[in-house]
Amino acid sequence: MPALTRTQLRQLHRRLGIPANYTVQRHLPWQREARRLVSIGPAADDGQPVRLTPRAAAAWAKMQAAAARDGITLLPLSGFRSVARQVKIIRAKLAAGKSIGQILRLVAAPGCSEHHTGRALDLGSPANLRLETAFARTREFRWLRQHAGAFGFHLSYTRHNPHSIGYEPWHWCWKS
């Protein structure tokens, strides 16, 4: 699918009930979908392929290896996610009875997700294969807090982040 224009994304937002001022209000930039992706292996939770941009994948491999040398097992749960996939996630939550306001506290709107860039990873550990805040209490998370920056990764959705997205200790994004 070719990349959507901002006008098309705004129309999509309107159809989903996302407020017109969402990007400004949430301080979330529009994100371009990655065009070139490589596999970093299967997701630890469901076996689906996890893909990143080549440079983010290289940084991930270095970080994962460094963690392993320290006795830490970091497991990828999710990487690149298309705008179309983000739309499906939101529509499924709407169909399950959630309001768009509730959904947008947990999920970035289509066109605004760092997962579109192919630089974002949702991470887990052998004892934590779910996207839950309990991950913040693991030794893997503590290792990430101390070392991820050296590999170019940062925690995007900290507590009380300016985007009004819930705390996501599992979501790490590589900055080129």
N, CA and C of each residue as an Amber inpcrd file, in Angstrom:
protein
   528
   0.8480000  -1.1760000   0.0000000   0.0000000   0.0000000   0.0000000
   0.8910000   1.2360000   0.0000000   0.6430000   2.1790000  -0.9040000
   1.4510000   3.3990000  -0.9010000   1.1800000   4.2240000   0.3540000
   2.1780000   5.0200000   0.7230000   2.0440000   5.8490000   1.9250000
   0.8680000   6.8100000   1.7650000   0.1430000   6.9950000   2.8370000
  -0.9760000   7.9290000   2.8270000  -0.4700000   9.3450000   3.0170000
  -1.1270000  10.2910000   2.3770000  -0.8000000  11.6960000   2.5810000
  -1.3820000  12.1490000   3.9120000  -0.9400000  13.2910000   4.3940000
  -1.5050000  13.8150000   5.6450000  -2.9920000  14.0870000   5.5030000
  -3.4050000  14.5310000   4.3410000  -4.8350000  14.7600000   4.1070000
  -5.5920000  13.4460000   4.2390000  -5.0640000  12.3760000   3.6560000
  -5.7170000  11.0650000   3.7590000  -5.7200000  10.5660000   5.2080000
  -4.6250000  10.8170000   5.9340000  -4.5730000  10.4170000   7.3400000
  -5.5920000  11.2000000   8.1610000  -5.7320000  12.4850000   7.8900000
  -6.7320000  13.2870000   8.6110000  -8.1460000  12.7770000   8.3250000
  -8.4080000  12.3990000   7.0800000  -9.7170000  11.8350000   6.7320000
  -9.9400000  10.5140000   7.4640000  -8.9040000   9.7040000   7.5380000
  -8.9770000   8.4440000   8.2690000  -9.2620000   8.7050000   9.7470000
  -8.5740000   9.6760000  10.3230000  -8.8130000  10.0470000  11.7200000
 -10.2670000  10.4360000  11.9140000 -10.7790000  11.2500000  11.0120000
 -12.1690000  11.6920000  11.1330000 -13.1180000  10.4880000  11.1150000
 -12.8660000   9.5240000  10.2180000 -13.7230000   8.3210000  10.1330000
 -13.6390000   7.4870000  11.4110000 -12.4900000   7.4990000  12.0780000
 -12.3230000   6.7280000  13.3150000 -12.7960000   7.4970000  14.5540000
 -13.1290000   8.7770000  14.3740000 -13.5690000   9.5910000  15.5080000
 -12.4250000  10.2120000  16.2880000 -11.2500000  10.2750000  15.6960000
 -10.0840000  10.8820000  16.3410000 -10.1980000  12.3940000  16.1790000
 -10.0520000  13.1520000  17.2540000 -10.1910000  14.6130000  17.1690000
  -9.2520000  15.2280000  16.1400000  -9.7230000  16.2640000  15.4630000
  -8.9380000  16.9320000  14.4200000  -7.6400000  17.5210000  14.9630000
  -7.6270000  17.9140000  16.2320000  -6.4290000  18.5220000  16.8130000
  -5.5410000  17.5040000  17.5330000  -5.7460000  16.2280000  17.2900000
  -5.0360000  15.1600000  17.9990000  -3.5160000  15.3470000  17.9760000
  -2.9260000  15.5370000  16.8010000  -1.4620000  15.6060000  16.7210000
  -0.9080000  16.8060000  17.4720000  -1.5900000  17.9160000  17.4170000
  -1.1390000  19.1180000  18.1230000  -1.3460000  18.9520000  19.6240000
  -2.5280000  18.5190000  20.0040000  -2.8540000  18.3480000  21.4190000
  -1.9370000  17.3300000  22.0980000  -1.6030000  16.2620000  21.4030000
  -0.7940000  15.1910000  21.9830000   0.7040000  15.3600000  21.7390000
   1.0880000  16.3770000  20.9920000   2.5080000  16.5930000  20.6790000
   3.1100000  15.3680000  20.0000000   2.3340000  14.7900000  19.0970000
   2.7860000  13.6130000  18.3610000   2.9830000  13.9770000  16.8990000
   4.1820000  13.8050000  16.3900000   4.4080000  14.1200000  14.9750000
   3.8490000  13.0300000  14.0730000   3.6090000  13.4010000  12.8330000
   3.2720000  12.3920000  11.8350000   4.5200000  11.5590000  11.6090000
   4.3470000  10.2600000  11.4680000   5.4740000   9.3410000  11.2680000
   5.3690000   8.7050000   9.8830000   6.4870000   8.6650000   9.1900000
   6.5110000   8.0070000   7.8740000   6.6580000   6.5060000   8.0520000
   5.9700000   5.7850000   7.1940000   6.1320000   4.3310000   7.2110000
   7.4830000   3.9730000   6.6010000   8.1660000   3.0620000   7.2660000
   9.4430000   2.5790000   6.7490000   9.2130000   1.8550000   5.4300000
  10.1500000   2.0040000   4.5380000  10.0380000   1.3230000   3.2430000
  10.9300000   0.0960000   3.1810000  12.0810000   0.1850000   3.8360000
  13.0330000  -0.9220000   3.7960000  13.1300000  -1.5300000   5.1850000
  12.7850000  -2.7900000   5.2750000  12.7510000  -3.4900000   6.5650000
  13.4990000  -4.8120000   6.4640000  14.0630000  -5.2250000   7.5840000
  14.7070000  -6.5320000   7.6770000  14.1330000  -7.2540000   8.8860000
  14.1600000  -8.5620000   8.8290000  13.6560000  -9.3620000   9.9450000
  14.7150000  -9.4630000  11.0300000  14.2690000  -9.3670000  12.2860000
  15.1710000  -9.6140000  13.4120000  14.7800000 -10.9150000  14.1040000
  13.9060000 -11.6820000  13.4560000  13.4660000 -12.9580000  13.9930000
  12.0070000 -12.9210000  14.3990000  11.5360000 -14.0120000  14.9900000
  10.1290000 -14.0850000  15.3870000   9.8710000 -13.3830000  16.7250000
   8.6590000 -12.8860000  16.8800000   8.2360000 -12.3300000  18.1640000
   8.1850000 -13.4550000  19.1840000   8.6500000 -13.1670000  20.3720000
   8.7210000 -14.1860000  21.4190000   7.3490000 -14.6480000  21.8810000
   6.3350000 -13.8120000  21.7170000   5.0100000 -14.1730000  22.2240000
   4.1530000 -14.9230000  21.2180000   4.1870000 -14.5160000  19.9430000
   3.2860000 -15.1470000  18.9770000   3.9880000 -15.7070000  17.7380000
   5.3010000 -15.5650000  17.6530000   6.0510000 -16.1240000  16.5390000
   5.9750000 -15.3500000  15.2390000   5.2280000 -14.2400000  15.2400000
   5.1360000 -13.4240000  14.0300000   6.4870000 -12.7530000  13.7640000
   6.8360000 -12.5410000  12.5000000   8.1160000 -11.8910000  12.2030000
   8.1600000 -10.4700000  12.7650000   9.2930000 -10.1110000  13.3320000
   9.5220000  -8.7490000  13.8180000  10.4860000  -8.1000000  12.8370000
  10.0880000  -6.9410000  12.3150000  10.9130000  -6.2560000  11.3100000
  11.2570000  -4.8500000  11.7760000  12.4630000  -4.4340000  11.4300000
  12.9610000  -3.0890000  11.7180000  13.6910000  -2.5660000  10.4840000
  14.0020000  -1.2800000  10.4830000  14.8610000  -0.7550000   9.4320000
  16.2430000  -1.3770000   9.6140000  17.0380000  -1.4570000   8.5680000
  18.3550000  -2.0850000   8.7030000  19.2330000  -1.4740000   9.8000000
  19.2630000  -0.1640000   9.9210000  20.1150000   0.4580000  10.9350000
  19.5800000   0.2090000  12.3420000  18.2720000   0.2570000  12.5190000
  17.6930000  -0.0420000  13.8330000  17.9220000  -1.5090000  14.1780000
  17.8350000  -2.3900000  13.1880000  18.0800000  -3.8140000  13.4210000
  19.5180000  -4.0490000  13.8620000  20.4610000  -3.3420000  13.2430000
  21.8720000  -3.4870000  13.6280000  22.0840000  -3.0060000  15.0640000
  21.4680000  -1.8890000  15.4240000  21.5880000  -1.3710000  16.7930000
  20.9440000  -2.3490000  17.7810000  19.8000000  -2.9140000  17.4130000
  19.1300000  -3.9010000  18.2600000  20.0340000  -5.1130000  18.4890000
  20.6590000  -5.6230000  17.4170000  21.5210000  -6.8030000  17.5520000
  22.6680000  -6.5320000  18.5230000  23.2530000  -5.3540000  18.4360000
  24.3440000  -4.9920000  19.3520000  23.8290000  -4.8930000  20.7850000
  22.6690000  -4.2670000  20.9590000  22.1300000  -4.1120000  22.3060000
  21.7340000  -5.4730000  22.8920000  21.0930000  -6.3090000  22.1130000
  20.6850000  -7.6170000  22.6000000  21.9150000  -8.4560000  22.9780000
  22.9620000  -8.3870000  22.1890000  24.1840000  -9.1340000  22.4880000
  24.8410000  -8.6220000  23.7660000  24.8800000  -7.3000000  23.9370000
  25.4600000  -6.7270000  25.1530000  24.6630000  -7.1470000  26.3800000
  23.3590000  -7.1380000  26.2560000  22.5100000  -7.5720000  27.3670000
  22.7990000  -9.0350000  27.6960000  22.9000000  -9.8640000  26.6760000
  23.1690000 -11.2920000  26.8980000  24.5050000 -11.4850000  27.6140000
  25.5170000 -10.6890000  27.2560000  26.8080000 -10.7830000  27.9500000
  26.6650000 -10.4530000  29.4310000  25.6700000  -9.6310000  29.7670000
  25.4070000  -9.2690000  31.1630000  24.3880000 -10.2050000  31.8210000
  24.0380000 -11.2810000  31.1290000  23.0810000 -12.2380000  31.6850000
  21.6290000 -11.8080000  31.5750000  21.3430000 -10.8770000  30.6670000
  19.9890000 -10.3290000  30.4830000  19.4400000 -10.8240000  29.1540000
  18.2230000 -11.3530000  29.1590000  17.5750000 -11.8250000  27.9330000
  16.4740000 -10.8520000  27.5380000  16.7130000 -10.1170000  26.4720000
  15.7180000  -9.1980000  25.9180000  15.0490000  -9.8760000  24.7320000
  13.7320000  -9.8840000  24.7240000  12.9800000 -10.5640000  23.6790000
  12.0980000  -9.5890000  22.9130000  12.1940000  -9.5920000  21.5770000
  11.3190000  -8.7100000  20.7920000   9.8900000  -9.2580000  20.7560000
   8.9400000  -8.3650000  20.9620000   7.5200000  -8.7380000  20.8930000
   6.8420000  -8.1050000  19.6800000   7.3420000  -6.9470000  19.2620000
   6.7400000  -6.2400000  18.1390000   7.7390000  -5.2380000  17.5970000
   7.6650000  -4.9890000  16.2990000   8.5110000  -3.9930000  15.6540000
   7.6720000  -3.1400000  14.7290000   8.0220000  -3.1450000  13.4480000
   7.2880000  -2.3440000  12.4640000   5.8090000  -2.7020000  12.4870000
   4.9960000  -1.6580000  12.4120000   3.5440000  -1.8240000  12.3010000
   3.0580000  -0.8060000  11.2850000   2.3530000  -1.2560000  10.2820000
   1.8550000  -0.3570000   9.2330000   0.6930000   0.4940000   9.7410000
   0.3930000   1.5350000   8.9960000  -0.7810000   2.3550000   9.2940000
  -2.0330000   1.4780000   9.2210000  -2.0870000   0.6120000   8.2170000
  -3.2570000  -0.2740000   8.0700000  -3.4230000  -1.1630000   9.2960000
  -2.3390000  -1.6860000   9.8180000  -2.4130000  -2.5300000  11.0270000
  -2.8810000  -1.7070000  12.2230000  -2.4010000  -0.4650000  12.3310000
  -2.8090000   0.4100000  13.4290000  -4.3170000   0.6780000  13.3490000
  -4.8250000   0.8460000  12.1490000  -6.2620000   1.0490000  11.9540000
  -7.0320000  -0.1880000  12.4320000  -6.5390000  -1.3830000  12.0790000
  -7.2080000  -2.6200000  12.5030000  -7.2370000  -2.7400000  14.0230000
  -6.1490000  -2.3800000  14.6690000  -6.0880000  -2.4310000  16.1360000
  -7.1450000  -1.5170000  16.7370000  -7.2320000  -0.3140000  16.2160000
  -8.1990000   0.6520000  16.7490000  -9.6280000   0.1950000  16.4620000
  -9.8850000  -0.2660000  15.2510000 -11.2420000  -0.7330000  14.9180000
 -11.6560000  -1.9130000  15.7910000 -10.7310000  -2.8090000  16.0820000
 -11.0540000  -3.9580000  16.9430000 -11.4130000  -3.4870000  18.3500000
 -10.6970000  -2.5050000  18.8470000 -10.9850000  -1.9750000  20.1830000
 -12.3230000  -1.2310000  20.1880000 -12.6140000  -0.5000000  19.1200000
 -13.9200000   0.1710000  19.0140000 -15.0360000  -0.8770000  18.9880000
 -14.8270000  -1.9370000  18.2200000 -15.8400000  -3.0000000  18.1160000
 -16.0400000  -3.7010000  19.4600000 -15.0090000  -3.6920000  20.2980000
 -15.1110000  -4.3200000  21.6240000 -15.7540000  -3.3910000  22.6450000
 -16.1750000  -2.2050000  22.1840000 -16.8950000  -1.2970000  23.0730000
 -16.0710000  -0.2080000  23.7300000 -14.8060000  -0.1150000  23.3880000
 -13.9740000   0.9540000  23.9530000 -14.2660000   2.2610000  23.2300000
 -14.1640000   3.3640000  23.9460000 -14.3280000   4.6740000  23.3100000
 -13.0030000   5.0740000  22.6750000 -13.0560000   5.9630000  21.7110000
 -11.8250000   6.4040000  21.0630000 -10.9070000   7.0990000  22.0790000
 -11.4760000   7.7840000  23.0410000 -10.6620000   8.4110000  24.0850000
  -9.8920000   7.3960000  24.9060000 -10.5700000   6.2990000  25.2730000
  -9.9000000   5.2340000  26.0240000  -8.7840000   4.6070000  25.1870000
  -9.0710000   4.3680000  23.9290000  -8.1020000   3.7240000  23.0390000
  -6.8610000   4.5920000  22.8720000  -7.0680000   5.8880000  22.6670000
  -5.9350000   6.7840000  22.4000000  -5.0800000   7.0430000  23.6380000
  -5.5010000   6.5710000  24.7990000  -4.6330000   6.6240000  25.9800000
  -3.6290000   5.4760000  25.9690000  -3.8850000   4.4830000  25.1150000
  -3.0280000   3.2980000  25.0650000  -2.3790000   3.0590000  23.7050000
  -2.9400000   3.6470000  22.6640000  -2.4870000   3.3890000  21.2970000
  -2.3840000   4.7220000  20.5560000  -1.2710000   4.9290000  19.8580000
  -1.1400000   6.1440000  19.0400000  -2.0410000   6.0140000  17.8150000
  -2.5450000   7.1340000  17.3650000  -3.4180000   7.1440000  16.1890000
  -2.6390000   6.7210000  14.9460000  -3.3290000   6.1460000  13.9670000
  -2.6650000   5.7940000  12.7090000  -1.9670000   7.0230000  12.1220000
  -0.7350000   6.8070000  11.7010000   0.0670000   7.9040000  11.1660000
   0.9710000   8.5420000  12.2040000   0.7270000   8.2520000  13.4840000
   1.4980000   8.8670000  14.5690000   2.3050000   7.8580000  15.3880000
   2.2010000   6.5860000  15.0730000   2.8880000   5.5590000  15.8530000
   4.3610000   5.4580000  15.4630000   5.2240000   5.3950000  16.4510000
   6.6410000   5.1780000  16.1760000   6.8620000   3.8230000  15.5060000
   5.9490000   2.8950000  15.6910000   6.0900000   1.5880000  15.0450000
   6.0790000   1.7100000  13.5230000   5.4400000   2.7450000  12.9780000
   5.4160000   2.9470000  11.5270000   6.8220000   3.1520000  10.9770000
   7.7070000   3.7140000  11.7870000   9.0430000   4.0830000  11.3210000
   9.9720000   2.8900000  11.1660000   9.6140000   1.7560000  11.7640000
  10.4990000   0.6020000  11.7490000  11.6650000   0.7480000  12.7120000
  11.5790000   1.7140000  13.6270000  12.6390000   1.9390000  14.6120000
  12.1780000   1.6240000  16.0320000  10.9130000   1.2970000  16.2240000
  10.3680000   1.0470000  17.5660000  10.2470000  -0.4460000  17.8210000
  10.5600000  -0.8110000  19.0410000  10.4800000  -2.1960000  19.4850000
   9.6800000  -2.2750000  20.7750000   8.7970000  -3.2430000  20.8420000
   8.1840000  -3.6050000  22.1130000   8.9790000  -4.8010000  22.6080000
   9.4920000  -4.7020000  23.8370000  10.3920000  -5.7220000  24.3740000
   9.7960000  -6.4110000  25.5860000  10.1970000  -7.6490000  25.7370000
   9.8080000  -8.4190000  26.9020000  10.9950000  -9.2070000  27.4120000
  10.7010000 -10.1220000  28.3080000  11.7180000 -10.9840000  28.9040000
  11.1160000 -12.3810000  29.0280000  11.9240000 -13.3770000  29.3330000
  11.3550000 -14.7300000  29.4420000  10.1690000 -14.8060000  30.4140000
  10.1880000 -14.0290000  31.4710000   9.0960000 -14.0530000  32.4520000
   8.0110000 -13.0200000  32.1520000   8.2310000 -12.1780000  31.1530000
   7.2880000 -11.1030000  30.8150000   7.1030000 -11.0080000  29.3130000
   6.1590000 -11.7710000  28.7790000   5.9000000 -11.7590000  27.3460000
   4.6370000 -10.9830000  26.9950000   4.1410000 -10.2030000  27.9360000
   2.9390000  -9.3920000  27.6980000   3.2930000  -7.9220000  27.8600000
   2.5670000  -7.1010000  27.1540000   2.7920000  -5.6600000  27.2310000
   2.0830000  -5.1240000  28.4680000   2.7800000  -5.2260000  29.5840000
   2.2200000  -4.8110000  30.8680000   3.2410000  -3.9730000  31.6210000
   2.7340000  -3.0650000  32.4520000   3.6500000  -2.2050000  33.2080000
   4.5060000  -2.9930000  34.1900000   4.1280000  -4.2270000  34.4870000
   4.9520000  -5.0790000  35.3630000   6.3600000  -5.2570000  34.7960000
   6.5280000  -5.0720000  33.5000000   7.8600000  -5.1630000  32.8970000
   8.8280000  -4.1800000  33.5650000   8.3110000  -3.0700000  34.0670000
   9.1560000  -2.0550000  34.7140000   9.8090000  -2.5680000  35.9930000
   9.3280000  -3.6740000  36.5170000   9.9000000  -4.2280000  37.7490000
  10.9040000  -5.3480000  37.4760000  11.2690000  -5.5430000  36.2300000
  12.1830000  -6.6300000  35.8810000  13.6280000  -6.1550000  35.8080000
  14.5330000  -7.1000000  35.9290000  15.9480000  -6.7690000  35.7730000
  16.2510000  -6.3710000  34.3240000  15.4760000  -6.8960000  33.3660000
  15.6520000  -6.5250000  31.9640000  15.3580000  -5.0430000  31.7680000
  14.2860000  -4.5740000  32.3850000  13.9590000  -3.1490000  32.2770000
  15.0390000  -2.2990000  32.9370000  15.4940000  -2.7190000  34.0950000
  16.5640000  -1.9620000  34.7660000  17.8140000  -1.8940000  33.8870000
  18.1310000  -2.9960000  33.2150000  19.2810000  -3.0020000  32.3150000
  19.0400000  -2.0080000  31.1770000  17.8480000  -2.0370000  30.5930000
  17.5260000  -1.1030000  29.5000000  17.6610000   0.3500000  29.9590000
  17.1310000   0.6580000  31.1240000  17.2150000   2.0390000  31.6340000
  18.6710000   2.4910000  31.7350000  19.5360000   1.5790000  32.1140000
  20.9430000   1.9220000  32.3140000  21.7450000   1.9160000  31.0140000
  21.4110000   1.0380000  30.0580000  22.2850000   0.8160000  28.9070000
  21.6990000   1.1350000  27.5250000  20.3870000   1.1820000  27.3740000
  19.7910000   1.3180000  26.0400000  20.2510000   2.5700000  25.3080000
  20.4320000   3.6620000  26.0400000  20.8640000   4.9070000  25.4180000
  22.1950000   4.7860000  24.6870000  23.0820000   3.9420000  25.1800000
  24.3850000   3.7470000  24.5330000  24.2350000   3.1220000  23.1470000
  23.0880000   2.5010000  22.8850000  22.8340000   1.8650000  21.5960000
  21.8460000   2.6800000  20.7510000  21.4780000   3.8600000  21.2520000
  20.5860000   4.7470000  20.5130000  19.1140000   4.5660000  20.8030000
  18.7610000   3.7250000  21.7730000  17.3560000   3.4930000  22.1010000
  16.9290000   4.3280000  23.2990000  15.6860000   4.7710000  23.2710000
  15.1310000   5.5010000  24.4130000  13.7060000   5.0130000  24.6980000
  13.3030000   5.1970000  25.9290000  11.9500000   4.8600000  26.3630000
  11.0300000   5.9970000  25.9210000  10.0980000   5.7010000  25.0510000
   9.2580000   6.7490000  24.4580000   8.1450000   7.2270000  25.3710000
   7.4850000   6.2950000  26.0440000   6.2940000   6.6520000  26.8050000
   6.5470000   6.4340000  28.2880000   7.2450000   7.4020000  28.8570000
   7.5470000   7.3990000  30.2820000   6.2740000   7.7190000  31.0580000
   6.3590000   7.6090000  32.3530000   5.2260000   8.0640000  33.1780000
   5.0460000   9.5580000  32.9320000   3.8240000  10.0050000  32.8380000
   3.5030000  11.4270000  32.6700000   4.1620000  12.0120000  31.4170000
   4.1580000  11.2500000  30.3230000   4.7600000  11.7480000  29.0810000
   3.8690000  12.8230000  28.4590000   4.4400000  13.6910000  27.6260000
   3.6660000  14.7980000  27.0560000   2.6400000  14.3670000  26.0160000
   2.6140000  13.0780000  25.6640000   1.7040000  12.5930000  24.6320000
   0.4000000  12.0430000  25.2000000   0.2960000  12.0030000  26.5310000
  -0.8910000  11.4590000  27.1950000  -1.1600000  10.0170000  26.7850000
  -0.0980000   9.2860000  26.5210000  -0.1920000   7.8530000  26.2790000
   0.2730000   7.1780000  27.5610000  -0.4090000   6.1170000  27.9420000
  -0.0610000   5.4180000  29.1720000   1.3950000   4.9740000  29.2030000
   1.8910000   4.7880000  30.3890000   3.2670000   4.3440000  30.6230000
   3.5010000   3.0140000  29.9160000   4.5300000   2.9640000  29.0800000
   4.8610000   1.7560000  28.3200000   6.3340000   1.4090000  28.5240000
   6.6810000   0.7410000  29.6110000   8.0850000   0.4200000  29.8580000
   8.6790000  -0.5370000  28.8290000   7.8610000  -1.1570000  28.0270000
   8.2970000  -2.1110000  27.0040000   8.6300000  -1.4500000  25.6780000
   8.2350000  -0.1980000  25.4590000   8.3380000   0.4540000  24.1480000
   9.6100000   1.2920000  24.0600000  10.5430000   0.8510000  23.2160000
  11.8380000   1.5120000  23.0460000  12.0210000   1.8570000  21.5790000
  12.4760000   3.0750000  21.3100000  12.6430000   3.5290000  19.9400000
  14.0970000   3.9170000  19.6900000  14.5950000   3.5150000  18.5420000
  15.9540000   3.8500000  18.1470000  15.9100000   5.1550000  17.3710000
  16.7810000   6.0570000  17.7570000  16.8720000   7.3480000  17.0530000
  18.0950000   7.3200000  16.1510000  17.8620000   7.5870000  14.8730000
  18.9640000   7.5500000  13.9060000  19.8960000   8.7230000  14.0660000
